[in-house]
Each structure stands twice: as structure tokens, then as C-alpha cells.
């Protein structure tokens, strides 16, 4: 199966209203059609409004599978629009059930490593005027995911991704989502994930907290 960048997006902070109060967000992103430069913090020119929950080395690039867009169009009863999940890269051939934590891909000049699922927040509901969006994402586990950048360089729309390293036994993005959000998750699931070194520290700590309850 071909793995490819189908959309390339960056965003700037803007304010939207929530219950009469302004909320700053960068979830609204614009498409790019030229070659872009990427460093360890992501695409140069892309910015995050909330540095606590977005951005940084473990969340340098947000990626979302193009294959999910028809589902969301049916679910919402309308087109979800471009960069519907605030992703930097809309990709094909890279579903959550197939992509593993720690997978390394060569794309353009850069090398990336999958670090964690994308955890949807209330701003996703604001973007689509549907407060249940984060819940719907977690119910199905079709969250997209983040990658850290191991090698800087340029990428372009239409670039193919090549899997260059995979660690046998590492969980898929979907398995991590299930362990965090689904009711049938077990302590064994949480223990396993606290030991996955390539999983971001924030997510490993979240499973450690579950074990301490």
C-alpha cells in the first residue's frame, strides 16, 4: 500500500468564542502547496496557541489518515473541511490500527518517529460546532497521531513515506487509544505501555497514574 502525504497544512493562532469568552487556538490550518522546511519542532511557520498541550519535540507533527474523512462527512452530515483535525499532514495508507509507536518513516528529506496518539480536546468540538466530537473520536480510536522529527529537512505535498524501522511488539496507535479510553482496558495493558520507551513521556505517565489508582 502506498503511504503518501495527501495534504500539508500550517496554522496561526486565532481567537474564537466559547460561552461568551475568547479562546485562542491554532486548530484552523491553511493548505500549503510548496516545499516546506521541517525541524525538530515541526513545520517552520506553524504555531501552537497552547504550548502545554500541543507542540514540542514529542508533538512536532500532527498526522491524520485521509481514509477517515468519508466517515466524518457522513457522521457530521457535511464536509469536515480541510485539516479537519488540525493536522499538519493528512496521510494515506497509515491507519491507527497499522501504525506502531516508535515506527520511523523517511519522507522527503526528513525522518520522523511516531510518538503518541492525538488526544482530542474541546477545541475540536468548537471547530466543528459539535461538542461530542472528542467523544466520538475516542469511541472509535481514529484520533490520528503525533510524530517527533529525528532528521530535519524539506517535505512536499505528494511525498511518499517509507517505513525504515519498526520495533517488534510495540503497540499500535489504536491499541494505545484503547488502553487509555476504552472501558475494557486492563492493568496489564497499562503496565505494558509504561515500558514503551518510544511512547511520549506524557502518555507513559498517564498510564502510570492509572496504575496508582
C-alpha positions as CSV (number, residue, x, y, z in Angstrom):
1,X,0.0,0.0,0.0
2,X,1.3,3.4,-0.9
3,X,1.8,5.8,2.0
4,X,1.7,9.4,0.9
5,X,1.2,13.0,2.1
6,X,-2.2,14.0,0.7
7,X,-2.4,17.3,2.5
8,X,0.1,19.7,4.0
9,X,-1.2,22.4,6.5
10,X,0.0,25.1,8.9
11,X,-1.9,27.4,11.3
12,X,-1.6,30.6,13.1
13,X,-3.3,31.5,16.5
14,X,-6.8,32.9,16.3
15,X,-9.4,33.7,18.8
16,X,-12.9,32.0,18.8
17,X,-15.7,32.5,21.2
18,X,-16.8,29.8,23.8
19,X,-19.7,30.7,26.1
20,X,-19.0,34.3,25.5
21,X,-15.3,34.1,26.2
22,X,-12.4,34.2,23.7
23,X,-10.4,31.0,23.3
24,X,-7.1,31.1,21.5
25,X,-6.4,28.2,19.1
26,X,-4.3,27.1,16.1
27,X,-6.6,24.3,15.0
28,X,-7.7,26.2,11.9
29,X,-4.9,25.5,9.4
30,X,-4.4,26.5,5.8
31,X,-3.1,24.3,3.0
32,X,0.3,24.5,1.5
33,X,1.3,23.5,-2.0
34,X,5.1,24.3,-1.9
35,X,8.0,22.6,-0.3
36,X,8.3,23.3,3.4
37,X,11.2,23.1,5.9
38,X,10.8,21.0,9.0
39,X,12.9,21.0,12.1
40,X,12.6,19.2,15.5
41,X,9.6,21.5,16.4
42,X,7.7,20.9,13.2
43,X,6.9,22.8,10.0
44,X,8.6,26.2,10.1
45,X,5.7,28.7,10.1
46,X,3.3,26.5,12.0
47,X,2.5,27.8,15.5
48,X,0.7,26.4,18.6
49,X,-1.5,28.5,20.8
50,X,-1.3,26.1,23.8
51,X,2.3,25.1,24.4
52,X,1.3,22.9,27.3
53,X,-0.9,20.5,25.4
54,X,0.4,21.0,21.8
55,X,3.8,21.3,20.1
56,X,7.2,20.4,21.5
57,X,9.6,17.7,20.4
58,X,7.1,14.8,21.0
59,X,4.3,16.5,19.1
60,X,6.2,18.2,16.3
61,X,4.0,16.9,13.5
62,X,0.3,16.1,13.8
63,X,-0.8,13.4,11.3
64,X,-4.3,12.2,10.3
65,X,-5.4,9.5,7.9
66,X,-7.3,10.6,4.8
67,X,-9.3,7.4,4.9
68,X,-11.3,8.6,7.8
69,X,-12.7,11.7,6.1
70,X,-15.7,9.9,4.4
71,X,-16.8,8.6,7.9
72,X,-16.7,12.1,9.3
73,X,-18.6,13.6,6.4
74,X,-21.4,11.0,7.0
75,X,-21.3,11.5,10.8
76,X,-21.4,15.3,10.6
77,X,-23.8,15.4,7.6
78,X,-21.4,17.8,5.9
79,X,-17.8,18.1,4.6
80,X,-15.4,18.2,7.6
81,X,-13.3,20.7,5.6
82,X,-9.5,20.9,5.2
83,X,-7.3,19.8,8.1
84,X,-10.4,18.8,10.0
85,X,-8.4,17.7,12.9
86,X,-5.8,20.4,12.9
87,X,-3.3,18.0,11.3
88,X,-0.1,19.2,9.6
89,X,0.0,16.1,7.4
90,X,-3.1,14.4,6.0
91,X,-1.7,11.0,5.0
92,X,-2.9,7.9,3.2
93,X,-2.0,4.3,3.9
94,X,-1.3,4.9,7.6
95,X,-4.2,3.9,9.8
96,X,-4.1,3.8,13.6
97,X,-4.6,0.0,13.6
98,X,-1.4,-0.4,11.5
99,X,1.0,2.4,12.7
100,X,3.0,1.4,15.7
101,X,4.6,3.6,18.4
102,X,8.3,4.0,17.5
103,X,7.8,3.5,13.8
104,X,10.3,5.5,11.8
105,X,9.4,6.9,8.4
106,X,11.5,8.6,5.7
107,X,9.5,11.3,3.9
108,X,11.2,13.8,1.7
109,X,14.4,14.7,3.4
110,X,13.2,14.1,7.0
111,X,12.9,11.1,9.3
112,X,10.1,11.0,11.8
113,X,9.1,8.7,14.6
114,X,5.6,8.0,15.8
115,X,5.3,9.2,19.4
116,X,1.7,9.1,20.6
117,X,-1.9,9.3,19.6
118,X,-3.6,12.7,19.2
119,X,-5.8,13.4,22.2
120,X,-8.8,15.4,21.0
121,X,-9.8,18.3,23.2
122,X,-12.8,20.6,23.4
123,X,-11.4,22.9,20.6
124,X,-12.1,20.1,18.1
125,X,-15.8,20.3,19.1
126,X,-15.7,24.1,18.7
127,X,-14.2,23.8,15.2
128,X,-17.0,21.6,14.0
129,X,-19.7,23.1,16.2
130,X,-20.3,19.6,17.7
131,X,-19.4,19.2,21.4
132,X,-19.4,15.4,21.1
133,X,-16.5,15.3,18.6
134,X,-13.8,14.4,21.1
135,X,-16.1,11.6,22.5
136,X,-16.8,10.2,19.0
137,X,-13.0,10.2,18.2
138,X,-12.2,8.3,21.4
139,X,-15.0,5.8,20.9
140,X,-13.6,4.7,17.6
141,X,-9.9,5.4,18.3
142,X,-9.5,7.2,15.0
143,X,-7.5,10.0,16.5
144,X,-4.6,10.5,14.3
145,X,-1.2,10.7,15.9
146,X,1.9,12.8,16.5
147,X,5.5,12.3,15.4
148,X,8.8,13.6,16.5
149,X,11.4,14.7,13.9
150,X,14.6,12.8,14.1
151,X,16.2,14.4,11.0
152,X,15.4,17.9,9.7
153,X,14.9,18.8,6.1
154,X,12.3,19.5,3.4
155,X,9.0,17.8,2.6
156,X,6.4,18.4,-0.2
157,X,2.8,17.6,-0.9
158,X,2.7,14.2,-2.6
159,X,5.8,12.8,-1.0
160,X,5.8,9.1,-0.2
161,X,6.5,7.8,3.3
162,X,8.9,4.8,3.6
163,X,8.9,2.7,6.8
164,X,12.6,2.3,7.7
165,X,12.4,1.0,11.3
166,X,9.8,-0.9,13.4
167,X,10.2,-2.3,16.9
168,X,8.6,-5.8,17.1
169,X,6.0,-5.9,19.8
170,X,5.4,-2.2,20.2
171,X,1.7,-1.3,20.4
172,X,-0.3,0.3,17.5
173,X,-1.7,3.8,17.9
174,X,-5.2,2.1,18.2
175,X,-4.0,-0.1,21.0
176,X,-2.8,2.9,22.9
177,X,-6.1,4.6,22.4
178,X,-8.0,1.6,23.6
179,X,-5.8,1.3,26.7
180,X,-6.5,5.0,27.6
181,X,-10.1,5.5,26.7
182,X,-11.9,2.2,26.4
183,X,-13.7,0.5,29.4
184,X,-12.3,-2.9,28.8
185,X,-8.7,-1.8,29.2
186,X,-6.7,-3.8,31.8
187,X,-3.9,-3.1,34.3
188,X,-1.8,-5.4,32.1
189,X,-2.4,-3.0,29.2
190,X,-1.3,0.0,31.3
191,X,1.8,-1.8,32.6
192,X,2.9,-2.7,29.1
193,X,2.6,0.8,27.9
194,X,4.5,2.4,30.7
195,X,7.5,0.4,29.5
196,X,7.3,1.5,25.8
197,X,10.3,3.9,25.7
198,X,9.2,5.4,22.3
199,X,5.8,6.4,23.7
200,X,5.9,10.1,24.8
201,X,6.7,10.7,28.5
202,X,3.3,12.4,29.0
203,X,1.4,9.3,27.8
204,X,3.6,6.9,29.8
205,X,2.9,9.0,32.9
206,X,-0.8,8.9,32.3
207,X,-0.8,5.1,32.3
208,X,1.4,5.2,35.5
209,X,-1.3,7.3,37.2
210,X,-3.9,4.8,36.2
211,X,-1.9,2.0,37.9
212,X,-1.7,4.1,41.1
213,X,-5.4,4.4,41.5
